[in-house]
């Protein structure tokens, strides 16, 4: 299965964080994900299974070349 999540992606989750934001930045991928809340900056570790289940959409894909032109 191709990995659809990359470091730097902004994902929208089904349930919002207590600060009110539903958008998270992917900081680390693997068996567990490290996500940073785009509203307050809080960082959490979440299992891949929960991220795949609760992701509503990927709103911004990271550039594959790191954004360098």
CHARMM internal coordinates of N, CA and C (Angstrom, degrees):
IC EDIT
DIST 1 N 1 CA 1.4562
DIST 1 CA 1 C 1.5235
ANGL 1 N 1 CA 1 C 108.96
DIST 1 C 2 N 1.3067
ANGL 1 CA 1 C 2 N 116.70
DIHE 1 N 1 CA 1 C 2 N 131.28
DIST 2 N 2 CA 1.4601
ANGL 1 C 2 N 2 CA 121.32
DIHE 1 CA 1 C 2 N 2 CA 179.22
DIST 2 CA 2 C 1.5264
ANGL 2 N 2 CA 2 C 109.61
DIHE 1 C 2 N 2 CA 2 C -72.27
DIST 2 C 3 N 1.3203
ANGL 2 CA 2 C 3 N 115.84
DIHE 2 N 2 CA 2 C 3 N 139.08
DIST 3 N 3 CA 1.4575
ANGL 2 C 3 N 3 CA 120.84
DIHE 2 CA 2 C 3 N 3 CA 179.24
DIST 3 CA 3 C 1.5199
ANGL 3 N 3 CA 3 C 108.59
DIHE 2 C 3 N 3 CA 3 C -78.40
DIST 3 C 4 N 1.3288
ANGL 3 CA 3 C 4 N 117.45
DIHE 3 N 3 CA 3 C 4 N 121.05
DIST 4 N 4 CA 1.4626
ANGL 3 C 4 N 4 CA 119.76
DIHE 3 CA 3 C 4 N 4 CA -177.86
DIST 4 CA 4 C 1.5260
ANGL 4 N 4 CA 4 C 112.28
DIHE 3 C 4 N 4 CA 4 C -94.75
DIST 4 C 5 N 1.3260
ANGL 4 CA 4 C 5 N 117.35
DIHE 4 N 4 CA 4 C 5 N -3.52
DIST 5 N 5 CA 1.4587
ANGL 4 C 5 N 5 CA 121.59
DIHE 4 CA 4 C 5 N 5 CA 179.04
DIST 5 CA 5 C 1.5201
ANGL 5 N 5 CA 5 C 109.61
DIHE 4 C 5 N 5 CA 5 C -107.47
DIST 5 C 6 N 1.3364
ANGL 5 CA 5 C 6 N 116.36
DIHE 5 N 5 CA 5 C 6 N 135.12
DIST 6 N 6 CA 1.4586
ANGL 5 C 6 N 6 CA 122.17
DIHE 5 CA 5 C 6 N 6 CA 176.54
DIST 6 CA 6 C 1.5238
ANGL 6 N 6 CA 6 C 108.70
DIHE 5 C 6 N 6 CA 6 C -128.46
DIST 6 C 7 N 1.3130
ANGL 6 CA 6 C 7 N 116.41
DIHE 6 N 6 CA 6 C 7 N 154.40
DIST 7 N 7 CA 1.4577
ANGL 6 C 7 N 7 CA 121.06
DIHE 6 CA 6 C 7 N 7 CA 175.34
DIST 7 CA 7 C 1.5252
ANGL 7 N 7 CA 7 C 108.11
DIHE 6 C 7 N 7 CA 7 C -60.65
DIST 7 C 8 N 1.3206
ANGL 7 CA 7 C 8 N 116.16
DIHE 7 N 7 CA 7 C 8 N 132.70
DIST 8 N 8 CA 1.4614
ANGL 7 C 8 N 8 CA 121.29
DIHE 7 CA 7 C 8 N 8 CA -178.87
DIST 8 CA 8 C 1.5164
ANGL 8 N 8 CA 8 C 113.70
DIHE 7 C 8 N 8 CA 8 C 100.61
DIST 8 C 9 N 1.3383
ANGL 8 CA 8 C 9 N 117.97
DIHE 8 N 8 CA 8 C 9 N -12.76
DIST 9 N 9 CA 1.4628
ANGL 8 C 9 N 9 CA 120.83
DIHE 8 CA 8 C 9 N 9 CA 178.40
DIST 9 CA 9 C 1.5251
ANGL 9 N 9 CA 9 C 110.25
DIHE 8 C 9 N 9 CA 9 C -68.23
DIST 9 C 10 N 1.3208
ANGL 9 CA 9 C 10 N 116.23
DIHE 9 N 9 CA 9 C 10 N 149.52
DIST 10 N 10 CA 1.4572
ANGL 9 C 10 N 10 CA 122.81
DIHE 9 CA 9 C 10 N 10 CA 171.88
DIST 10 CA 10 C 1.5224
ANGL 10 N 10 CA 10 C 106.03
DIHE 9 C 10 N 10 CA 10 C -107.38
DIST 10 C 11 N 1.3299
ANGL 10 CA 10 C 11 N 116.18
DIHE 10 N 10 CA 10 C 11 N 121.81
DIST 11 N 11 CA 1.4649
ANGL 10 C 11 N 11 CA 120.05
DIHE 10 CA 10 C 11 N 11 CA -178.62
DIST 11 CA 11 C 1.5216
ANGL 11 N 11 CA 11 C 109.99
DIHE 10 C 11 N 11 CA 11 C -116.97
DIST 11 C 12 N 1.3197
ANGL 11 CA 11 C 12 N 115.89
DIHE 11 N 11 CA 11 C 12 N 149.37
DIST 12 N 12 CA 1.4616
ANGL 11 C 12 N 12 CA 122.47
DIHE 11 CA 11 C 12 N 12 CA 176.91
DIST 12 CA 12 C 1.5240
ANGL 12 N 12 CA 12 C 107.40
DIHE 11 C 12 N 12 CA 12 C -106.45
DIST 12 C 13 N 1.3375
ANGL 12 CA 12 C 13 N 115.35
DIHE 12 N 12 CA 12 C 13 N 123.96
DIST 13 N 13 CA 1.4586
ANGL 12 C 13 N 13 CA 121.18
DIHE 12 CA 12 C 13 N 13 CA -178.76
DIST 13 CA 13 C 1.5278
ANGL 13 N 13 CA 13 C 110.11
DIHE 12 C 13 N 13 CA 13 C -95.50
DIST 13 C 14 N 1.3304
ANGL 13 CA 13 C 14 N 116.19
DIHE 13 N 13 CA 13 C 14 N 161.99
DIST 14 N 14 CA 1.4624
ANGL 13 C 14 N 14 CA 121.20
DIHE 13 CA 13 C 14 N 14 CA -178.70
DIST 14 CA 14 C 1.5260
ANGL 14 N 14 CA 14 C 111.95
DIHE 13 C 14 N 14 CA 14 C -66.53
DIST 14 C 15 N 1.3295
ANGL 14 CA 14 C 15 N 117.16
DIHE 14 N 14 CA 14 C 15 N -41.88
DIST 15 N 15 CA 1.4629
ANGL 14 C 15 N 15 CA 120.61
DIHE 14 CA 14 C 15 N 15 CA -178.21
DIST 15 CA 15 C 1.5288
ANGL 15 N 15 CA 15 C 109.57
DIHE 14 C 15 N 15 CA 15 C -108.07
DIST 15 C 16 N 1.3361
ANGL 15 CA 15 C 16 N 117.41
DIHE 15 N 15 CA 15 C 16 N 138.90
DIST 16 N 16 CA 1.4686
ANGL 15 C 16 N 16 CA 119.53
DIHE 15 CA 15 C 16 N 16 CA -179.97
DIST 16 CA 16 C 1.5270
ANGL 16 N 16 CA 16 C 112.24
DIHE 15 C 16 N 16 CA 16 C -76.69
DIST 16 C 17 N 1.3214
ANGL 16 CA 16 C 17 N 115.41
DIHE 16 N 16 CA 16 C 17 N 157.35
DIST 17 N 17 CA 1.4624
ANGL 16 C 17 N 17 CA 123.40
DIHE 16 CA 16 C 17 N 17 CA 172.00
DIST 17 CA 17 C 1.5331
ANGL 17 N 17 CA 17 C 106.68
DIHE 16 C 17 N 17 CA 17 C -70.89
DIST 17 C 18 N 1.3297
ANGL 17 CA 17 C 18 N 119.97
DIHE 17 N 17 CA 17 C 18 N 155.85
DIST 18 N 18 CA 1.4692
ANGL 17 C 18 N 18 CA 120.33
DIHE 17 CA 17 C 18 N 18 CA 178.89
DIST 18 CA 18 C 1.5320
ANGL 18 N 18 CA 18 C 114.71
DIHE 17 C 18 N 18 CA 18 C -55.02
DIST 18 C 19 N 1.3374
ANGL 18 CA 18 C 19 N 118.24
DIHE 18 N 18 CA 18 C 19 N -22.13
DIST 19 N 19 CA 1.4723
ANGL 18 C 19 N 19 CA 120.15
DIHE 18 CA 18 C 19 N 19 CA 177.85
DIST 19 CA 19 C 1.5262
ANGL 19 N 19 CA 19 C 111.36
DIHE 18 C 19 N 19 CA 19 C -75.54
DIST 19 C 20 N 1.3464
ANGL 19 CA 19 C 20 N 117.62
DIHE 19 N 19 CA 19 C 20 N -12.44
DIST 20 N 20 CA 1.4576
ANGL 19 C 20 N 20 CA 121.53
DIHE 19 CA 19 C 20 N 20 CA 177.47
DIST 20 CA 20 C 1.5187
ANGL 20 N 20 CA 20 C 114.86
DIHE 19 C 20 N 20 CA 20 C 108.01
DIST 20 C 21 N 1.3269
ANGL 20 CA 20 C 21 N 117.95
DIHE 20 N 20 CA 20 C 21 N -12.00
DIST 21 N 21 CA 1.4610
ANGL 20 C 21 N 21 CA 121.44
DIHE 20 CA 20 C 21 N 21 CA -178.64
DIST 21 CA 21 C 1.5282
ANGL 21 N 21 CA 21 C 110.84
DIHE 20 C 21 N 21 CA 21 C -87.19
DIST 21 C 22 N 1.3297
ANGL 21 CA 21 C 22 N 116.50
DIHE 21 N 21 CA 21 C 22 N 140.08
DIST 22 N 22 CA 1.4698
ANGL 21 C 22 N 22 CA 121.84
DIHE 21 CA 21 C 22 N 22 CA 176.06
DIST 22 CA 22 C 1.5219
ANGL 22 N 22 CA 22 C 111.58
DIHE 21 C 22 N 22 CA 22 C -105.97
DIST 22 C 23 N 1.3384
ANGL 22 CA 22 C 23 N 117.38
DIHE 22 N 22 CA 22 C 23 N 0.57
DIST 23 N 23 CA 1.4624
ANGL 22 C 23 N 23 CA 121.07
DIHE 22 CA 22 C 23 N 23 CA -176.36
DIST 23 CA 23 C 1.5188
ANGL 23 N 23 CA 23 C 110.73
DIHE 22 C 23 N 23 CA 23 C -102.30
DIST 23 C 24 N 1.3399
ANGL 23 CA 23 C 24 N 114.34
DIHE 23 N 23 CA 23 C 24 N 138.19
DIST 24 N 24 CA 1.4599
ANGL 23 C 24 N 24 CA 122.40
DIHE 23 CA 23 C 24 N 24 CA -177.62
DIST 24 CA 24 C 1.5175
ANGL 24 N 24 CA 24 C 109.42
DIHE 23 C 24 N 24 CA 24 C -132.94
DIST 24 C 25 N 1.3268
ANGL 24 CA 24 C 25 N 117.12
DIHE 24 N 24 CA 24 C 25 N 143.60
DIST 25 N 25 CA 1.4632
ANGL 24 C 25 N 25 CA 122.31
DIHE 24 CA 24 C 25 N 25 CA 173.99
DIST 25 CA 25 C 1.5204
ANGL 25 N 25 CA 25 C 108.35
DIHE 24 C 25 N 25 CA 25 C -97.84
DIST 25 C 26 N 1.3349
ANGL 25 CA 25 C 26 N 116.56
DIHE 25 N 25 CA 25 C 26 N 133.48
DIST 26 N 26 CA 1.4609
ANGL 25 C 26 N 26 CA 121.89
DIHE 25 CA 25 C 26 N 26 CA 178.44
DIST 26 CA 26 C 1.5311
ANGL 26 N 26 CA 26 C 108.00
DIHE 25 C 26 N 26 CA 26 C -81.50
DIST 26 C 27 N 1.3429
ANGL 26 CA 26 C 27 N 116.47
DIHE 26 N 26 CA 26 C 27 N 117.90
DIST 27 N 27 CA 1.4594
ANGL 26 C 27 N 27 CA 121.63
DIHE 26 CA 26 C 27 N 27 CA 179.31
DIST 27 CA 27 C 1.5209
ANGL 27 N 27 CA 27 C 111.91
DIHE 26 C 27 N 27 CA 27 C -100.29
DIST 27 C 28 N 1.3462
ANGL 27 CA 27 C 28 N 117.34
DIHE 27 N 27 CA 27 C 28 N -25.73
DIST 28 N 28 CA 1.4624
ANGL 27 C 28 N 28 CA 121.95
DIHE 27 CA 27 C 28 N 28 CA -177.31
DIST 28 CA 28 C 1.5156
ANGL 28 N 28 CA 28 C 108.15
DIHE 27 C 28 N 28 CA 28 C -152.67
DIST 28 C 29 N 1.3358
ANGL 28 CA 28 C 29 N 116.47
DIHE 28 N 28 CA 28 C 29 N 141.25
DIST 29 N 29 CA 1.4575
ANGL 28 C 29 N 29 CA 121.02
DIHE 28 CA 28 C 29 N 29 CA 175.69
DIST 29 CA 29 C 1.5183
ANGL 29 N 29 CA 29 C 108.90
DIHE 28 C 29 N 29 CA 29 C -121.85
DIST 29 C 30 N 1.3121
ANGL 29 CA 29 C 30 N 116.01
DIHE 29 N 29 CA 29 C 30 N 166.81
DIST 30 N 30 CA 1.4614
ANGL 29 C 30 N 30 CA 122.60
DIHE 29 CA 29 C 30 N 30 CA -178.83
DIST 30 CA 30 C 1.5164
ANGL 30 N 30 CA 30 C 107.56
DIHE 29 C 30 N 30 CA 30 C 145.34
DIST 30 C 31 N 1.3220
ANGL 30 CA 30 C 31 N 117.32
DIHE 30 N 30 CA 30 C 31 N -147.41
DIST 31 N 31 CA 1.4606
ANGL 30 C 31 N 31 CA 120.51
DIHE 30 CA 30 C 31 N 31 CA 176.17
DIST 31 CA 31 C 1.5259
ANGL 31 N 31 CA 31 C 109.84
DIHE 30 C 31 N 31 CA 31 C -65.70
DIST 31 C 32 N 1.3378
ANGL 31 CA 31 C 32 N 116.20
DIHE 31 N 31 CA 31 C 32 N -33.07
DIST 32 N 32 CA 1.4624
ANGL 31 C 32 N 32 CA 123.21
DIHE 31 CA 31 C 32 N 32 CA 175.03
DIST 32 CA 32 C 1.5218
ANGL 32 N 32 CA 32 C 108.40
DIHE 31 C 32 N 32 CA 32 C -120.21
DIST 32 C 33 N 1.3171
ANGL 32 CA 32 C 33 N 115.99
DIHE 32 N 32 CA 32 C 33 N 150.85
DIST 33 N 33 CA 1.4579
ANGL 32 C 33 N 33 CA 121.92
DIHE 32 CA 32 C 33 N 33 CA 177.39
DIST 33 CA 33 C 1.5179
ANGL 33 N 33 CA 33 C 108.57
DIHE 32 C 33 N 33 CA 33 C -109.80
DIST 33 C 34 N 1.3326
ANGL 33 CA 33 C 34 N 117.34
DIHE 33 N 33 CA 33 C 34 N 142.97
DIST 34 N 34 CA 1.4595
ANGL 33 C 34 N 34 CA 121.45
DIHE 33 CA 33 C 34 N 34 CA 167.61
DIST 34 CA 34 C 1.5156
ANGL 34 N 34 CA 34 C 105.34
DIHE 33 C 34 N 34 CA 34 C -104.05
DIST 34 C 35 N 1.3346
ANGL 34 CA 34 C 35 N 115.77
DIHE 34 N 34 CA 34 C 35 N 122.16
DIST 35 N 35 CA 1.4604
ANGL 34 C 35 N 35 CA 122.23
DIHE 34 CA 34 C 35 N 35 CA -178.50
DIST 35 CA 35 C 1.5186
ANGL 35 N 35 CA 35 C 109.63
DIHE 34 C 35 N 35 CA 35 C -117.98
DIST 35 C 36 N 1.3420
ANGL 35 CA 35 C 36 N 116.08
DIHE 35 N 35 CA 35 C 36 N 145.34
DIST 36 N 36 CA 1.4600
ANGL 35 C 36 N 36 CA 121.66
DIHE 35 CA 35 C 36 N 36 CA 176.19
DIST 36 CA 36 C 1.5188
ANGL 36 N 36 CA 36 C 108.25
DIHE 35 C 36 N 36 CA 36 C -118.35
DIST 36 C 37 N 1.3269
ANGL 36 CA 36 C 37 N 116.29
DIHE 36 N 36 CA 36 C 37 N 125.97
DIST 37 N 37 CA 1.4608
ANGL 36 C 37 N 37 CA 121.82
DIHE 36 CA 36 C 37 N 37 CA 178.38
DIST 37 CA 37 C 1.5242
ANGL 37 N 37 CA 37 C 108.96
DIHE 36 C 37 N 37 CA 37 C -65.52
DIST 37 C 38 N 1.3363
ANGL 37 CA 37 C 38 N 116.58
DIHE 37 N 37 CA 37 C 38 N 130.64
DIST 38 N 38 CA 1.4582
ANGL 37 C 38 N 38 CA 120.98
DIHE 37 CA 37 C 38 N 38 CA -179.56
DIST 38 CA 38 C 1.5303
ANGL 38 N 38 CA 38 C 111.66
DIHE 37 C 38 N 38 CA 38 C -76.89
DIST 38 C 39 N 1.3334
ANGL 38 CA 38 C 39 N 117.40
DIHE 38 N 38 CA 38 C 39 N -14.61
DIST 39 N 39 CA 1.4576
ANGL 38 C 39 N 39 CA 120.77
DIHE 38 CA 38 C 39 N 39 CA 179.70
DIST 39 CA 39 C 1.5193
ANGL 39 N 39 CA 39 C 113.30
DIHE 38 C 39 N 39 CA 39 C -84.34
DIST 39 C 40 N 1.3463
ANGL 39 CA 39 C 40 N 116.79
DIHE 39 N 39 CA 39 C 40 N -50.73
DIST 40 N 40 CA 1.4625
ANGL 39 C 40 N 40 CA 120.20
DIHE 39 CA 39 C 40 N 40 CA -173.83
DIST 40 CA 40 C 1.5236
ANGL 40 N 40 CA 40 C 113.97
DIHE 39 C 40 N 40 CA 40 C -117.93
DIST 40 C 41 N 1.3447
ANGL 40 CA 40 C 41 N 118.21
DIHE 40 N 40 CA 40 C 41 N -10.06
DIST 41 N 41 CA 1.4551
ANGL 40 C 41 N 41 CA 120.91
DIHE 40 CA 40 C 41 N 41 CA 178.23
DIST 41 CA 41 C 1.5181
ANGL 41 N 41 CA 41 C 114.81
DIHE 40 C 41 N 41 CA 41 C 87.69
DIST 41 C 42 N 1.3302
ANGL 41 CA 41 C 42 N 117.95
DIHE 41 N 41 CA 41 C 42 N 1.19
DIST 42 N 42 CA 1.4686
ANGL 41 C 42 N 42 CA 121.65
DIHE 41 CA 41 C 42 N 42 CA 179.48
DIST 42 CA 42 C 1.5257
ANGL 42 N 42 CA 42 C 109.74
DIHE 41 C 42 N 42 CA 42 C -64.70
DIST 42 C 43 N 1.3463
ANGL 42 CA 42 C 43 N 117.24
DIHE 42 N 42 CA 42 C 43 N 138.51
DIST 43 N 43 CA 1.4585
ANGL 42 C 43 N 43 CA 121.47
DIHE 42 CA 42 C 43 N 43 CA -179.54
DIST 43 CA 43 C 1.5199
ANGL 43 N 43 CA 43 C 109.94
DIHE 42 C 43 N 43 CA 43 C -110.82
DIST 43 C 44 N 1.3473
ANGL 43 CA 43 C 44 N 115.36
DIHE 43 N 43 CA 43 C 44 N 139.28
DIST 44 N 44 CA 1.4595
ANGL 43 C 44 N 44 CA 121.17
DIHE 43 CA 43 C 44 N 44 CA 179.35
DIST 44 CA 44 C 1.5222
ANGL 44 N 44 CA 44 C 109.98
DIHE 43 C 44 N 44 CA 44 C -134.76
DIST 44 C 45 N 1.3257
ANGL 44 CA 44 C 45 N 115.95
DIHE 44 N 44 CA 44 C 45 N 157.10
DIST 45 N 45 CA 1.4656
ANGL 44 C 45 N 45 CA 122.73
DIHE 44 CA 44 C 45 N 45 CA 171.80
DIST 45 CA 45 C 1.5282
ANGL 45 N 45 CA 45 C 106.56
DIHE 44 C 45 N 45 CA 45 C -107.25
DIST 45 C 46 N 1.3287
ANGL 45 CA 45 C 46 N 116.20
DIHE 45 N 45 CA 45 C 46 N 129.10
DIST 46 N 46 CA 1.4649
ANGL 45 C 46 N 46 CA 122.37
DIHE 45 CA 45 C 46 N 46 CA -177.97
DIST 46 CA 46 C 1.5185
ANGL 46 N 46 CA 46 C 108.07
DIHE 45 C 46 N 46 CA 46 C -134.08
DIST 46 C 47 N 1.3305
ANGL 46 CA 46 C 47 N 117.03
DIHE 46 N 46 CA 46 C 47 N 143.49
DIST 47 N 47 CA 1.4621
ANGL 46 C 47 N 47 CA 119.95
DIHE 46 CA 46 C 47 N 47 CA 178.70
DIST 47 CA 47 C 1.5261
ANGL 47 N 47 CA 47 C 110.45
DIHE 46 C 47 N 47 CA 47 C -68.04
DIST 47 C 48 N 1.3186
ANGL 47 CA 47 C 48 N 115.78
DIHE 47 N 47 CA 47 C 48 N 151.00
DIST 48 N 48 CA 1.4707
ANGL 47 C 48 N 48 CA 121.87
DIHE 47 CA 47 C 48 N 48 CA 178.96
DIST 48 CA 48 C 1.5261
ANGL 48 N 48 CA 48 C 110.43
DIHE 47 C 48 N 48 CA 48 C -55.76
DIST 48 C 49 N 1.3188
ANGL 48 CA 48 C 49 N 116.76
DIHE 48 N 48 CA 48 C 49 N -41.16
DIST 49 N 49 CA 1.4631
ANGL 48 C 49 N 49 CA 121.43
DIHE 48 CA 48 C 49 N 49 CA -178.19
DIST 49 CA 49 C 1.5320
ANGL 49 N 49 CA 49 C 111.00
DIHE 48 C 49 N 49 CA 49 C -58.57
DIST 49 C 50 N 1.3267
ANGL 49 CA 49 C 50 N 117.44
DIHE 49 N 49 CA 49 C 50 N -44.66
DIST 50 N 50 CA 1.4639
ANGL 49 C 50 N 50 CA 120.41
DIHE 49 CA 49 C 50 N 50 CA 179.84
DIST 50 CA 50 C 1.5270
ANGL 50 N 50 CA 50 C 112.09
DIHE 49 C 50 N 50 CA 50 C -68.49
DIST 50 C 51 N 1.3314
ANGL 50 CA 50 C 51 N 117.08
DIHE 50 N 50 CA 50 C 51 N -38.22
DIST 51 N 51 CA 1.4717
ANGL 50 C 51 N 51 CA 119.84
DIHE 50 CA 50 C 51 N 51 CA 178.90
DIST 51 CA 51 C 1.5246
ANGL 51 N 51 CA 51 C 109.91
DIHE 50 C 51 N 51 CA 51 C -64.61
DIST 51 C 52 N 1.3391
ANGL 51 CA 51 C 52 N 117.34
DIHE 51 N 51 CA 51 C 52 N -46.69
DIST 52 N 52 CA 1.4697
ANGL 51 C 52 N 52 CA 120.21
DIHE 51 CA 51 C 52 N 52 CA -179.63
DIST 52 CA 52 C 1.5227
ANGL 52 N 52 CA 52 C 111.44
DIHE 51 C 52 N 52 CA 52 C -63.54
DIST 52 C 53 N 1.3251
ANGL 52 CA 52 C 53 N 117.23
DIHE 52 N 52 CA 52 C 53 N -36.40
DIST 53 N 53 CA 1.4639
ANGL 52 C 53 N 53 CA 121.46
DIHE 52 CA 52 C 53 N 53 CA -178.87
DIST 53 CA 53 C 1.5323
ANGL 53 N 53 CA 53 C 111.78
DIHE 52 C 53 N 53 CA 53 C -71.77
DIST 53 C 54 N 1.3327
ANGL 53 CA 53 C 54 N 117.30
DIHE 53 N 53 CA 53 C 54 N -39.36
DIST 54 N 54 CA 1.4638
ANGL 53 C 54 N 54 CA 121.42
DIHE 53 CA 53 C 54 N 54 CA -171.19
DIST 54 CA 54 C 1.5213
ANGL 54 N 54 CA 54 C 115.41
DIHE 53 C 54 N 54 CA 54 C -100.15
DIST 54 C 55 N 1.3272
ANGL 54 CA 54 C 55 N 118.28
DIHE 54 N 54 CA 54 C 55 N 1.97
DIST 55 N 55 CA 1.4620
ANGL 54 C 55 N 55 CA 120.07
DIHE 54 CA 54 C 55 N 55 CA 178.19
DIST 55 CA 55 C 1.5199
ANGL 55 N 55 CA 55 C 110.06
DIHE 54 C 55 N 55 CA 55 C -78.47
DIST 55 C 56 N 1.3217
ANGL 55 CA 55 C 56 N 115.67
DIHE 55 N 55 CA 55 C 56 N 125.71
DIST 56 N 56 CA 1.4592
ANGL 55 C 56 N 56 CA 121.12
DIHE 55 CA 55 C 56 N 56 CA 178.23
DIST 56 CA 56 C 1.5224
ANGL 56 N 56 CA 56 C 110.04
DIHE 55 C 56 N 56 CA 56 C -87.84
DIST 56 C 57 N 1.3381
ANGL 56 CA 56 C 57 N 117.67
DIHE 56 N 56 CA 56 C 57 N -43.62
DIST 57 N 57 CA 1.4601
ANGL 56 C 57 N 57 CA 120.73
DIHE 56 CA 56 C 57 N 57 CA 178.34
DIST 57 CA 57 C 1.5242
ANGL 57 N 57 CA 57 C 110.02
DIHE 56 C 57 N 57 CA 57 C -161.60
DIST 57 C 58 N 1.3221
ANGL 57 CA 57 C 58 N 114.87
DIHE 57 N 57 CA 57 C 58 N 156.84
DIST 58 N 58 CA 1.4585
ANGL 57 C 58 N 58 CA 121.67
DIHE 57 CA 57 C 58 N 58 CA 172.81
DIST 58 CA 58 C 1.5175
ANGL 58 N 58 CA 58 C 105.59
DIHE 57 C 58 N 58 CA 58 C -100.16
DIST 58 C 59 N 1.3365
ANGL 58 CA 58 C 59 N 116.71
DIHE 58 N 58 CA 58 C 59 N 111.12
DIST 59 N 59 CA 1.4595
ANGL 58 C 59 N 59 CA 119.80
DIHE 58 CA 58 C 59 N 59 CA -172.48
DIST 59 CA 59 C 1.5180
ANGL 59 N 59 CA 59 C 112.90
DIHE 58 C 59 N 59 CA 59 C -86.70
DIST 59 C 60 N 1.3266
ANGL 59 CA 59 C 60 N 118.50
DIHE 59 N 59 CA 59 C 60 N -21.60
DIST 60 N 60 CA 1.4604
ANGL 59 C 60 N 60 CA 120.55
DIHE 59 CA 59 C 60 N 60 CA 177.51
DIST 60 CA 60 C 1.5182
ANGL 60 N 60 CA 60 C 108.67
DIHE 59 C 60 N 60 CA 60 C -149.24
DIST 60 C 61 N 1.3126
ANGL 60 CA 60 C 61 N 116.79
DIHE 60 N 60 CA 60 C 61 N 122.79
DIST 61 N 61 CA 1.4558
ANGL 60 C 61 N 61 CA 120.83
DIHE 60 CA 60 C 61 N 61 CA 176.35
DIST 61 CA 61 C 1.5172
ANGL 61 N 61 CA 61 C 109.18
DIHE 60 C 61 N 61 CA 61 C -86.34
DIST 61 C 62 N 1.3184
ANGL 61 CA 61 C 62 N 116.14
DIHE 61 N 61 CA 61 C 62 N 141.30
DIST 62 N 62 CA 1.4630
ANGL 61 C 62 N 62 CA 120.75
DIHE 61 CA 61 C 62 N 62 CA 173.58
DIST 62 CA 62 C 1.5214
ANGL 62 N 62 CA 62 C 108.40
DIHE 61 C 62 N 62 CA 62 C -67.92
DIST 62 C 63 N 1.3160
ANGL 62 CA 62 C 63 N 117.31
DIHE 62 N 62 CA 62 C 63 N 145.76
DIST 63 N 63 CA 1.4594
ANGL 62 C 63 N 63 CA 120.36
DIHE 62 CA 62 C 63 N 63 CA 178.14
DIST 63 CA 63 C 1.5236
ANGL 63 N 63 CA 63 C 108.62
DIHE 62 C 63 N 63 CA 63 C -73.68
DIST 63 C 64 N 1.3414
ANGL 63 CA 63 C 64 N 118.21
DIHE 63 N 63 CA 63 C 64 N 131.72
DIST 64 N 64 CA 1.4607
ANGL 63 C 64 N 64 CA 120.83
DIHE 63 CA 63 C 64 N 64 CA -174.87
DIST 64 CA 64 C 1.5176
ANGL 64 N 64 CA 64 C 114.63
DIHE 63 C 64 N 64 CA 64 C -62.73
DIST 64 C 65 N 1.3335
ANGL 64 CA 64 C 65 N 118.38
DIHE 64 N 64 CA 64 C 65 N -25.27
DIST 65 N 65 CA 1.4642
ANGL 64 C 65 N 65 CA 120.62
DIHE 64 CA 64 C 65 N 65 CA -179.48
DIST 65 CA 65 C 1.5244
ANGL 65 N 65 CA 65 C 112.32
DIHE 64 C 65 N 65 CA 65 C -95.93
DIST 65 C 66 N 1.3342
ANGL 65 CA 65 C 66 N 117.05
DIHE 65 N 65 CA 65 C 66 N 12.20
DIST 66 N 66 CA 1.4539
ANGL 65 C 66 N 66 CA 120.51
DIHE 65 CA 65 C 66 N 66 CA 179.96
DIST 66 CA 66 C 1.5154
ANGL 66 N 66 CA 66 C 113.83
DIHE 65 C 66 N 66 CA 66 C 81.06
DIST 66 C 67 N 1.3232
ANGL 66 CA 66 C 67 N 117.86
DIHE 66 N 66 CA 66 C 67 N 8.79
DIST 67 N 67 CA 1.4526
ANGL 66 C 67 N 67 CA 122.22
DIHE 66 CA 66 C 67 N 67 CA 178.16
DIST 67 CA 67 C 1.5140
ANGL 67 N 67 CA 67 C 114.52
DIHE 66 C 67 N 67 CA 67 C 81.29
DIST 67 C 68 N 1.3179
ANGL 67 CA 67 C 68 N 117.93
DIHE 67 N 67 CA 67 C 68 N 4.41
DIST 68 N 68 CA 1.4645
ANGL 67 C 68 N 68 CA 121.35
DIHE 67 CA 67 C 68 N 68 CA 179.95
DIST 68 CA 68 C 1.5197
ANGL 68 N 68 CA 68 C 109.10
DIHE 67 C 68 N 68 CA 68 C -90.11
DIST 68 C 69 N 1.3240
ANGL 68 CA 68 C 69 N 115.96
DIHE 68 N 68 CA 68 C 69 N 131.14
DIST 69 N 69 CA 1.4615
ANGL 68 C 69 N 69 CA 119.52
DIHE 68 CA 68 C 69 N 69 CA 179.84
DIST 69 CA 69 C 1.4971
ANGL 69 N 69 CA 69 C 111.35
DIHE 68 C 69 N 69 CA 69 C -108.40
END
COOR INIT
IC SEED 1 N 1 CA 1 C
IC BUILD
